[in-house]
Amino acid sequence: KYASKSSPSTTTTTTPKYEVGKTYTLQVELNVRTGAGTNFAKKLWSQLTASGKSYDKDKNGALDVGTKVTCKEVRKVGSDIWIRIPSGWVAAFYGNKYYVR
């Protein structure tokens, strides 16, 4: 669904807090979407910001593991948490797993 090369970080029972303006690190290669939720389209490499493109070595529209991102907005969808970054939306906490820390 989200990660193609590595598995997400540990499962938790507590809901994490993400804050606008803070910088976080991707724990897996992560798709960038046009909106908060899996019902939104995945972005293509060509749709990422210039900076985003530089962190997508295989040019598949998914940012590489270890990429640092700045949170611009936080949205909760059910029990999942999505954050908006300059290139679009990523699943920060999905299915009780951390994808962004």
All heavy atoms as an XYZ file, in Angstrom:
788
protein
N       0.820     -1.195      0.000
C       0.000      0.000      0.000
C       0.863      1.257      0.000
O       0.728      2.080     -0.845
C      -0.859      0.032      1.261
C      -2.183     -0.573      1.109
C      -2.975     -0.258      2.359
C      -4.046     -1.267      2.571
N      -4.795     -1.114      3.736
N       1.712      1.377      1.016
C       2.500      2.603      1.147
C       3.970      2.360      0.896
O       4.617      3.089      0.214
C       2.342      3.199      2.559
C       0.974      3.735      2.727
C      -0.017      2.990      3.304
C       0.652      4.982      2.220
C      -1.289      3.473      3.400
C      -0.619      5.468      2.312
C      -1.589      4.714      2.904
O      -2.853      5.193      2.985
N       4.485      1.343      1.531
C       5.926      1.133      1.474
C       6.232      0.028      0.483
O       5.596     -0.999      0.500
C       6.440      0.753      2.846
N       7.204      0.271     -0.341
C       7.544     -0.766     -1.298
C       8.840     -1.470     -0.939
O       9.082     -2.558     -1.393
C       7.634     -0.165     -2.699
O       8.593      0.853     -2.724
N       9.655     -0.858     -0.099
C      10.966     -1.443      0.151
C      11.245     -1.794      1.602
O      12.136     -2.562      1.874
C      12.046     -0.480     -0.325
C      12.012     -0.312     -1.830
C      13.099      0.575     -2.318
C      12.984      0.713     -3.818
N      13.615      1.862     -4.340
N      10.515     -1.206      2.531
C      10.781     -1.503      3.934
C       9.480     -1.468      4.703
O       8.480     -0.969      4.231
C      11.778     -0.502      4.509
O      11.325      0.810      4.284
N       9.496     -2.032      5.887
C       8.268     -2.080      6.659
C       8.227     -0.922      7.641
O       9.256     -0.387      8.027
C       8.164     -3.415      7.395
O       9.271     -3.569      8.242
N       7.014     -0.540      8.054
C       6.893      0.602      8.949
C       7.428      0.309     10.345
O       7.648     -0.838     10.711
C       5.388      0.859      8.994
C       4.783     -0.449      8.640
C       5.750     -1.123      7.706
N       7.583      1.367     11.081
C       8.060      1.289     12.448
C       7.023      0.592     13.324
O       5.928      0.261     12.881
C       8.331      2.708     12.936
O       9.104      2.687     14.082
N       7.359      0.409     14.554
C       6.557     -0.365     15.493
C       5.105      0.078     15.607
O       4.773      1.228     15.399
C       7.183     -0.282     16.894
O       7.339      1.098     17.214
C       8.527     -0.963     16.947
N       4.268     -0.870     15.963
C       2.857     -0.617     16.207
C       2.704     -0.008     17.593
O       3.458     -0.328     18.498
C       2.078     -1.950     16.121
O       2.284     -2.492     14.826
C       0.599     -1.754     16.341
N       1.701      0.827     17.755
C       1.467      1.462     19.052
C      -0.020      1.543     19.343
O      -0.830      1.441     18.437
C       2.084      2.878     19.073
O       1.893      3.435     20.366
C       1.451      3.783     18.048
N      -0.350      1.732     20.588
C      -1.755      1.902     20.957
C      -2.063      3.356     21.275
O      -3.208      3.719     21.444
C      -2.098      1.035     22.187
O      -1.159      1.338     23.214
C      -2.048     -0.433     21.861
N      -1.034      4.193     21.356
C      -1.264      5.612     21.613
C      -1.213      6.376     20.298
O      -0.433      6.052     19.412
C      -0.195      6.187     22.570
O       1.089      5.979     21.991
C      -0.256      5.521     23.926
N      -2.050      7.379     20.176
C      -2.079      8.190     18.968
C      -0.974      9.238     19.037
O      -0.904      9.995     19.993
C      -3.451      8.884     18.825
O      -4.460      7.870     18.838
C      -3.542      9.656     17.535
N      -0.110      9.269     18.032
C       0.985     10.248     18.043
C       0.479     11.658     17.773
O      -0.610     11.842     17.241
C       1.896      9.767     16.912
C       0.976      9.062     15.988
C      -0.092      8.442     16.844
N       1.278     12.626     18.120
C       0.950     14.032     17.879
C       1.915     14.576     16.822
O       3.118     14.441     16.964
C       1.124     14.839     19.164
C       0.232     14.395     20.307
C      -1.007     15.242     20.384
C      -1.812     15.022     21.638
N      -2.624     13.833     21.647
N       1.359     15.155     15.789
C       2.157     15.827     14.763
C       1.811     17.303     14.832
O       0.659     17.659     15.042
C       1.856     15.257     13.374
C       2.306     13.826     13.225
C       1.424     12.775     13.450
C       3.618     13.523     12.889
C       1.845     11.458     13.338
C       4.038     12.205     12.772
C       3.145     11.182     13.001
O       3.559      9.884     12.889
N       2.816     18.156     14.655
C       2.594     19.595     14.770
C       3.035     20.329     13.516
O       4.097     20.039     12.950
C       3.392     20.150     15.956
C       2.911     19.646     17.306
C       3.757     20.207     18.437
O       4.073     21.408     18.395
O       4.106     19.434     19.343
N       2.215     21.284     13.096
C       2.527     22.130     11.947
C       3.826     22.887     12.223
O       4.040     23.372     13.329
C       1.366     23.115     11.676
C       1.758     24.134     10.607
C       0.111     22.353     11.263
N       4.700     22.913     11.230
C       5.963     23.623     11.351
C       7.122     22.754     11.797
O       8.270     23.137     11.662
N       6.818     21.560     12.314
C       7.891     20.668     12.769
C       8.389     19.812     11.608
O       7.680     19.564     10.642
C       7.388     19.759     13.894
C       7.161     20.533     15.177
C       7.518     19.690     16.361
C       7.544     20.571     17.600
N       7.703     19.836     18.812
N       9.629     19.355     11.743
C      10.254     18.497     10.735
C      10.232     17.058     11.226
O      10.532     16.793     12.394
C      11.708     18.949     10.477
O      11.681     20.301     10.009
C      12.381     18.070      9.433
N       9.868     16.158     10.339
C       9.787     14.732     10.640
C      10.571     13.934      9.610
O      10.901     14.454      8.541
C       8.318     14.279     10.661
C       7.500     14.978     11.725
C       6.738     16.094     11.418
C       7.524     14.541     13.046
C       6.002     16.753     12.394
C       6.787     15.189     14.031
C       6.034     16.292     13.696
O       5.319     16.939     14.669
N      10.825     12.667      9.918
C      11.608     11.802      9.034
C      10.761     10.623      8.578
O      10.124      9.951      9.401
C      12.865     11.287      9.773
O      13.604     12.413     10.239
C      13.743     10.462      8.847
N      10.785     10.338      7.271
C      10.051      9.183      6.739
C      10.738      7.903      7.184
O      11.947      7.753      7.043
C       9.990      9.230      5.211
C       9.341     10.459      4.566
C       9.152     10.206      3.072
C       8.039     10.839      5.202
N       9.952      6.965      7.699
C      10.462      5.677      8.171
C      10.499      4.642      7.060
O      11.133      3.595      7.193
C       9.584      5.165      9.328
C       9.467      6.141     10.483
C      10.819      6.454     11.102
O      11.497      5.562     11.600
N      11.223      7.714     11.057
N       9.786      4.917      5.981
C       9.677      4.013      4.831
C       9.626      4.865      3.562
O       9.450      6.086      3.637
C       8.382      3.150      4.914
C       8.404      2.234      6.120
C       7.149      4.040      4.934
N       9.756      4.226      2.404
C       9.486      4.930      1.152
C       7.984      5.176      1.134
O       7.205      4.244      1.361
C       9.916      4.085     -0.038
C       9.710      4.810     -1.346
C      10.170      4.015     -2.549
O      10.453      2.804     -2.432
O      10.224      4.609     -3.631
N       7.578      6.404      0.909
C       6.175      6.763      1.127
C       5.574      7.487     -0.074
O       6.148      8.456     -0.580
C       6.117      7.669      2.359
C       4.841      7.738      3.164
C       4.345      6.363      3.594
C       5.063      8.593      4.403
N       4.409      6.989     -0.504
C       3.684      7.643     -1.595
C       3.220      9.021     -1.155
O       2.849      9.224     -0.006
C       2.449      6.825     -1.987
C       2.804      5.544     -2.683
O       3.706      5.520     -3.512
N       2.109      4.471     -2.371
N       3.219      9.945     -2.102
C       2.663     11.277     -1.884
C       1.320     11.291     -2.612
O       1.226     10.854     -3.751
C       3.598     12.376     -2.439
C       2.993     13.753     -2.223
C       4.975     12.283     -1.792
N       0.289     11.796     -1.933
C      -1.051     11.800     -2.524
C      -1.573     13.227     -2.679
O      -1.063     14.157     -2.079
C      -2.000     10.973     -1.668
C      -1.634      9.494     -1.711
C      -2.661      8.624     -0.998
N      -2.308      7.217     -1.081
C      -2.771      6.383     -2.001
N      -3.614      6.800     -2.918
N      -2.403      5.119     -1.999
N      -2.638     13.358     -3.466
C      -3.227     14.667     -3.740
C      -4.093     15.153     -2.580
O      -4.429     16.331     -2.515
C      -4.074     14.627     -5.026
O      -5.094     13.635     -4.873
C      -3.202     14.308     -6.238
N      -4.469     14.259     -1.671
C      -5.285     14.618     -0.513
C      -5.027     13.645      0.619
O      -4.280     12.671      0.461
N      -5.660     13.901      1.761
C      -5.462     13.077      2.952
C      -6.358     11.844      2.895
O      -7.550     11.922      3.167
C      -5.753     13.892      4.210
N      -5.802     10.718      2.497
C      -6.554      9.471      2.438
C      -6.168      8.636      1.241
O      -5.700      9.163      0.230
N      -6.367      7.332      1.374
C      -5.994      6.423      0.288
C      -6.927      6.550     -0.914
O      -6.634      6.034     -1.983
C      -5.998      4.959      0.772
O      -7.278      4.667      1.337
C      -4.916      4.726      1.812
N      -8.049      7.248     -0.744
C      -8.970      7.465     -1.863
C      -8.471      8.561     -2.810
O      -9.030      8.740     -3.882
C     -10.373      7.799     -1.356
C     -10.373      8.967     -0.387
O      -9.491      9.071      0.470
N     -11.347      9.840     -0.494
N      -7.422      9.273     -2.415
C      -6.840     10.304     -3.280
C      -5.736      9.700     -4.138
O      -5.051      8.775     -3.721
C      -6.284     11.467     -2.451
C      -7.362     12.299     -1.831
C      -7.813     12.016     -0.550
C      -7.939     13.362     -2.518
C      -8.818     12.769      0.039
C      -8.943     14.122     -1.940
C      -9.385     13.822     -0.661
N      -5.552     10.288     -5.312
C      -4.563      9.772     -6.268
C      -3.139      9.939     -5.742
O      -2.823     10.907     -5.059
C      -4.701     10.511     -7.600
N      -2.298      8.963     -6.111
C      -0.862      9.070     -5.834
C      -0.289     10.074     -6.824
O      -0.684     10.093     -7.992
C      -0.171      7.719     -6.057
C      -0.576      6.655     -5.088
C       0.142      5.366     -5.459
C      -0.508      4.181     -4.791
N       0.066      2.925     -5.277
N       0.637     10.868     -6.351
C       1.278     11.830     -7.248
C       2.366     11.140     -8.066
O       2.981     10.176     -7.614
C       1.888     12.978     -6.447
C       0.834     13.932     -5.914
C       1.452     15.243     -5.533
C       0.378     16.269     -5.233
N       0.969     17.588     -5.011
N       2.579     11.682     -9.242
C       3.671     11.242    -10.099
C       4.917     12.030     -9.724
O       4.824     13.118     -9.128
C       3.339     11.501    -11.569
C       2.067     10.844    -12.098
C       1.765     11.342    -13.510
C       2.214      9.335    -12.066
N       6.080     11.537    -10.114
C       7.333     12.242     -9.854
C       7.255     13.675    -10.375
O       7.678     14.614     -9.707
C       8.492     11.479    -10.502
C       9.822     12.125    -10.279
C      10.609     12.016     -9.164
C      10.522     12.986    -11.170
N      11.755     12.756     -9.319
C      11.737     13.364    -10.547
C      10.250     13.478    -12.436
C      12.660     14.200    -11.149
C      11.177     14.317    -13.044
C      12.368     14.666    -12.389
N       6.664     13.837    -11.546
C       6.579     15.163    -12.173
C       5.718     16.143    -11.379
O       5.809     17.350    -11.576
C       6.034     15.033    -13.599
O       4.726     14.485    -13.566
N       4.887     15.628    -10.472
C       4.004     16.490     -9.682
C       4.608     16.896     -8.336
O       4.017     17.701     -7.620
C       2.677     15.763     -9.434
C       1.891     15.501    -10.716
C       0.694     14.612    -10.454
O       0.828     13.494     -9.983
N      -0.475     15.126    -10.741
N       5.763     16.347     -7.987
C       6.415     16.697     -6.727
C       7.112     18.045     -6.861
O       7.422     18.490     -7.964
C       7.451     15.628     -6.348
C       6.935     14.202     -6.181
C       8.102     13.259     -5.881
C       5.883     14.116     -5.094
N       7.377     18.692     -5.711
C       8.161     19.926     -5.741
C       9.576     19.582     -6.196
O       9.979     18.413     -6.190
C       8.237     20.568     -4.341
O       8.916     19.666     -3.470
C       6.860     20.916     -3.795
N      10.353     20.592     -6.552
C      11.747     20.362     -6.967
C      12.509     19.642     -5.862
O      13.266     18.703     -6.120
C      12.416     21.680     -7.310
N      12.294     20.064     -4.633
C      12.951     19.403     -3.502
C      12.464     17.958     -3.371
O      13.253     17.041     -3.177
C      12.664     20.172     -2.202
O      13.228     19.491     -1.112
N      11.152     17.766     -3.496
C      10.586     16.417     -3.409
C      11.177     15.492     -4.453
O      11.512     14.340     -4.161
N      11.337     15.989     -5.668
C      11.916     15.184     -6.749
C      13.314     14.699     -6.388
O      13.697     13.586     -6.730
C      11.978     15.995     -8.048
C      10.633     16.213     -8.684
C      10.766     17.093     -9.912
C       9.407     17.365    -10.523
N       9.486     18.304    -11.638
N      14.071     15.534     -5.680
C      15.444     15.162     -5.332
C      15.487     14.050     -4.278
O      16.527     13.434     -4.077
C      16.233     16.381     -4.868
O      15.792     16.823     -3.607
N      14.358     13.790     -3.602
C      14.289     12.722     -2.598
C      13.475     11.533     -3.100
O      12.945     10.750     -2.313
C      13.694     13.264     -1.290
C      14.628     14.237     -0.618
C      14.416     15.604     -0.716
C      15.742     13.786      0.078
C      15.287     16.510     -0.120
C      16.619     14.680      0.679
C      16.385     16.038      0.575
O      17.247     16.918      1.164
N      13.373     11.413     -4.392
C      12.684     10.278     -5.018
C      13.607      9.726     -6.096
O      13.427      9.965     -7.283
C      11.340     10.741     -5.605
C      10.580      9.600     -6.264
O      10.926      8.423     -6.038
O       9.638      9.901     -7.017
N      14.637      8.985     -5.650
C      15.681      8.519     -6.574
C      15.165      7.655     -7.706
O      15.649      7.724     -8.823
C      16.766      7.778     -5.784
C      17.601      8.708     -4.932
C      18.706      7.954     -4.200
C      19.423      8.829     -3.212
N      18.595      9.243     -2.075
N      14.159      6.809     -7.430
C      13.660      5.931     -8.497
C      12.516      6.561     -9.294
O      11.928      5.927    -10.160
C      13.274      4.553     -7.952
C      12.315      4.621     -6.776
O      11.807      5.721     -6.463
O      12.081      3.571     -6.163
N      12.207      7.821     -8.992
C      11.230      8.613     -9.757
C       9.861      7.940     -9.873
O       9.216      7.987    -10.918
C      11.782      8.956    -11.143
C      13.037      9.802    -11.052
C      13.518     10.256    -12.403
C      14.726     11.157    -12.244
N      15.248     11.647    -13.490
N       9.393      7.347     -8.759
C       8.091      6.678     -8.771
C       7.017      7.475     -8.020
O       5.912      6.991     -7.810
C       8.210      5.271     -8.178
C       8.615      5.271     -6.713
O       8.926      6.314     -6.137
N       8.626      4.107     -6.108
N       7.347      8.702     -7.606
C       6.379      9.532     -6.892
C       6.323      9.259     -5.404
O       5.532      9.857     -4.691
N       7.174      8.342     -4.923
C       7.237      8.020     -3.491
C       8.568      8.535     -2.942
O       9.627      8.260     -3.505
C       7.131      6.511     -3.284
N       8.497      9.291     -1.855
C       9.713      9.845     -1.260
C      10.514      8.754     -0.566
O       9.950      7.850      0.042
C       9.356     10.956     -0.271
C       8.621     12.160     -0.879
C       8.251     13.150      0.210
C       9.458     12.823     -1.953
N      11.829      8.865     -0.646
C      12.728      7.839     -0.114
C      12.727      7.800      1.415
O      12.525      8.825      2.075
C      14.158      8.096     -0.604
C      14.270      8.084     -2.125
O      13.529      7.325     -2.770
O      15.094      8.847     -2.652
N      12.983      6.601      1.944
C      13.135      6.430      3.392
C      14.225      7.380      3.886
O      15.227      7.601      3.209
C      13.449      4.954      3.746
C      14.752      4.500      3.126
C      13.472      4.740      5.246
N      14.003      7.991      5.050
C      14.980      8.908      5.615
C      14.790     10.355      5.196
O      15.444     11.248      5.733
N      13.874     10.612      4.250
C      13.620     11.979      3.810
C      13.039     12.790      4.964
O      12.152     12.325      5.664
C      12.617     11.992      2.625
O      13.177     11.254      1.539
C      12.306     13.414      2.162
N      13.563     13.992      5.133
C      13.036     14.909      6.160
C      11.945     15.755      5.514
O      12.138     16.277      4.405
C      14.145     15.804      6.698
C      15.287     15.016      7.313
C      15.444     15.356      8.760
C      16.658     14.681      9.360
N      16.333     13.517     10.137
N      10.802     15.860      6.192
C       9.669     16.616      5.660
C       9.172     17.608      6.708
O       9.272     17.358      7.906
C       8.517     15.689      5.221
C       8.949     14.789      4.066
C       8.005     14.843      6.380
N       8.636     18.719      6.242
C       8.066     19.728      7.126
C       6.548     19.622      7.077
O       5.958     19.654      5.994
C       8.503     21.146      6.696
O       9.925     21.198      6.716
C       7.938     22.201      7.638
N       5.936     19.505      8.231
C       4.482     19.394      8.346
C       3.834     20.758      8.136
O       4.158     21.718      8.831
C       4.133     18.839      9.723
S       2.364     18.710     10.017
N       2.927     20.838      7.150
C       2.215     22.080      6.847
C       0.769     22.037      7.360
O       0.143     23.071      7.518
C       2.179     22.308      5.327
C       3.554     22.422      4.693
C       4.233     23.683      5.142
C       5.514     23.934      4.378
N       6.252     25.065      4.929
N       0.240     20.821      7.558
C      -1.143     20.645      8.003
C      -1.283     19.211      8.498
O      -0.582     18.322      8.020
C      -2.086     20.901      6.824
C      -3.557     20.898      7.147
C      -4.431     21.198      5.922
O      -3.902     21.692      4.898
O      -5.631     20.917      5.993
N      -2.175     18.991      9.453
C      -2.426     17.656      9.990
C      -3.910     17.360      9.810
O      -4.758     18.204     10.098
C      -2.072     17.579     11.496
C      -2.347     16.186     12.047
C      -0.626     17.981     11.742
N      -4.230     16.159      9.342
C      -5.625     15.775      9.189
C      -5.805     14.337      9.664
O      -5.056     13.455      9.257
C      -6.050     15.913      7.730
C      -7.548     15.718      7.572
C      -8.074     16.223      6.262
N      -7.847     17.663      6.113
C      -7.893     18.293      4.958
N      -8.111     17.634      3.847
N      -7.703     19.591      4.885
N      -6.811     14.132     10.493
C      -7.122     12.786     10.977
C      -8.211     12.203     10.089
O      -9.212     12.858      9.810
C      -7.581     12.862     12.432
C      -7.525     11.540     13.123
C      -7.603     11.676     14.624
C      -7.487     10.276     15.200
N      -7.719     10.202     16.592
N      -7.994     10.984      9.607
C      -8.968     10.275      8.782
C      -9.231      8.946      9.491
O      -8.397      8.048      9.452
C      -8.436     10.042      7.343
C      -9.462      9.282      6.515
C      -8.072     11.361      6.677
N     -10.358      8.859     10.190
C     -10.601      7.697     11.044
C      -9.569      7.703     12.158
O      -9.380      8.717     12.833
N      -8.841      6.601     12.308
C      -7.785      6.554     13.325
C      -6.404      6.829     12.717
O      -5.396      6.744     13.401
C      -7.798      5.190     14.024
O      -7.583      4.174     13.073
N      -6.375      7.147     11.437
C      -5.117      7.419     10.749
C      -4.818      8.918     10.743
O      -5.732      9.735     10.781
C      -5.179      6.911      9.301
C      -5.526      5.433      9.234
O      -5.048      4.669     10.087
O      -6.289      5.055      8.325
N      -3.537      9.249     10.696
C      -3.130     10.655     10.664
C      -2.321     10.909      9.398
O      -1.345     10.212      9.115
C      -2.301     11.039     11.905
C      -3.129     10.807     13.169
C      -1.848     12.499     11.815
C      -2.352     10.973     14.449
N      -2.753     11.902      8.651
C      -2.090     12.322      7.418
C      -1.499     13.696      7.640
O      -2.096     14.515      8.344
C      -3.106     12.376      6.272
C      -3.578     11.017      5.868
C      -4.474     10.237      6.543
C      -3.177     10.271      4.736
N      -4.646      9.052      5.882
C      -3.869      9.052      4.768
C      -2.301     10.529      3.680
C      -3.698      8.078      3.780
C      -2.146      9.562      2.698
C      -2.838      8.350      2.757
N      -0.323     13.948      7.072
C       0.240     15.291      7.141
C       0.482     15.806      5.724
O       0.829     15.047      4.824
C       1.534     15.367      7.989
C       2.670     14.550      7.395
C       1.254     14.985      9.440
C       4.015     14.766      8.087
N       0.252     17.117      5.584
C       0.531     17.760      4.305
C       1.947     18.291      4.371
O       2.335     18.960      5.322
C      -0.453     18.902      4.021
C      -0.261     19.518      2.633
C      -1.360     20.506      2.287
N      -1.463     21.598      3.221
C      -0.700     22.702      3.201
N       0.242     22.858      2.276
N      -0.883     23.654      4.101
N       2.710     17.954      3.358
C       4.082     18.443      3.210
C       4.103     19.267      1.925
O       3.106     19.264      1.190
C       5.083     17.254      3.176
C       4.805     16.335      1.978
C       5.023     16.470      4.486
C       5.853     15.252      1.753
N       5.174     19.971      1.631
C       5.160     20.792      0.416
C       4.759     20.042     -0.865
O       4.092     20.612     -1.732
C       6.587     21.330      0.346
C       6.965     21.457      1.796
C       6.371     20.222      2.444
N       5.111     18.768     -0.996
C       4.790     18.018     -2.216
C       3.376     17.444     -2.236
O       2.896     17.031     -3.290
C       5.792     16.872     -2.411
O       6.987     17.353     -2.969
N       2.709     17.365     -1.090
C       1.368     16.780     -1.051
C       1.094     16.163      0.308
O       1.613     16.618      1.324
N       0.298     15.103      0.330
C      -0.101     14.454      1.579
C       0.572     13.094      1.723
O       0.669     12.343      0.752
C      -1.613     14.256      1.613
C      -2.367     15.536      1.784
C      -2.791     16.377      0.793
C      -2.787     16.124      3.014
N      -3.441     17.456      1.344
C      -3.460     17.322      2.706
C      -2.666     15.745      4.361
C      -4.009     18.148      3.685
C      -3.217     16.568      5.328
C      -3.870     17.757      4.994
N       1.016     12.779      2.944
C       1.588     11.468      3.240
C       0.930     10.902      4.492
O       0.494     11.650      5.372
C       3.131     11.514      3.427
C       3.824     11.893      2.129
C       3.541     12.453      4.543
N       0.863      9.585      4.555
C       0.318      8.896      5.729
C       1.394      8.876      6.810
O       2.398      8.192      6.679
C      -0.091      7.475      5.370
N       1.201      9.657      7.854
C       2.184      9.727      8.931
C       2.005      8.566      9.906
O       2.978      7.964     10.361
C       2.061     11.057      9.671
N       0.756      8.272     10.214
C       0.420      7.199     11.160
C      -0.774      6.480     10.563
O      -1.854      7.062     10.434
C       0.090      7.812     12.529
C      -0.222      6.810     13.592
C       0.796      6.075     14.187
C      -1.525      6.612     14.024
C       0.510      5.149     15.186
C      -1.818      5.696     15.020
C      -0.795      4.964     15.599
N      -0.580      5.234     10.140
C      -1.618      4.531      9.376
C      -1.708      3.094      9.861
O      -0.686      2.416      9.965
C      -1.269      4.581      7.885
C      -2.332      4.025      6.991
C      -3.385      4.816      6.546
C      -2.289      2.703      6.588
C      -4.365      4.302      5.722
C      -3.266      2.181      5.762
C      -4.304      2.986      5.335
O      -5.277      2.469      4.526
N      -2.917      2.642     10.175
C      -3.092      1.267     10.645
C      -2.311      0.993     11.920
O      -1.743     -0.079     12.085
N      -2.275      1.998     12.815
C      -1.534      1.900     14.086
C      -0.036      1.706     13.902
O       0.628      1.153     14.765
C      -2.103      0.800     14.987
C      -3.410      1.221     15.615
O      -3.637      2.411     15.848
N      -4.269      0.271     15.880
N       0.492      2.143     12.772
C       1.938      2.064     12.532
C       2.475      3.434     12.163
O       1.819      4.189     11.454
C       2.254      1.067     11.416
C       1.951     -0.366     11.801
C       2.385     -1.316     10.711
C       2.290     -2.757     11.137
N       0.976     -3.309     11.137
N       3.683      3.734     12.620
C       4.350      4.992     12.280
C       5.009      4.870     10.909
O       5.819      3.998     10.694
C       5.455      5.303     13.284
C       4.975      5.754     14.626
C       4.825      4.846     15.653
C       4.707      7.080     14.872
C       4.396      5.252     16.909
C       4.280      7.498     16.127
C       4.118      6.581     17.130
O       3.684      6.992     18.356
N       4.663      5.772     10.018
C       5.340      5.880      8.729
C       6.217      7.130      8.698
O       7.119      7.247      7.891
C       4.326      5.911      7.581
C       3.681      4.566      7.378
C       2.538      4.196      8.097
C       4.207      3.647      6.475
C       1.957      2.940      7.920
C       3.636      2.398      6.296
C       2.518      2.053      7.016
O       1.937      0.821      6.840
N       5.898      8.064      9.596
C       6.656      9.305      9.727
C       6.892      9.525     11.214
O       5.977      9.421     12.012
C       5.864     10.495      9.135
C       6.615     11.809      9.308
C       5.545     10.266      7.660
N       8.137      9.815     11.588
C       8.462     10.088     13.007
C       9.244     11.366     13.119
O      10.030     11.694     12.300
C       9.325      8.958     13.590
C       8.507      7.779     14.055
C       9.432      6.924     14.917
N       8.813      5.704     15.312
C       8.142      5.539     16.471
N       8.031      6.504     17.332
N       7.631      4.386     16.769
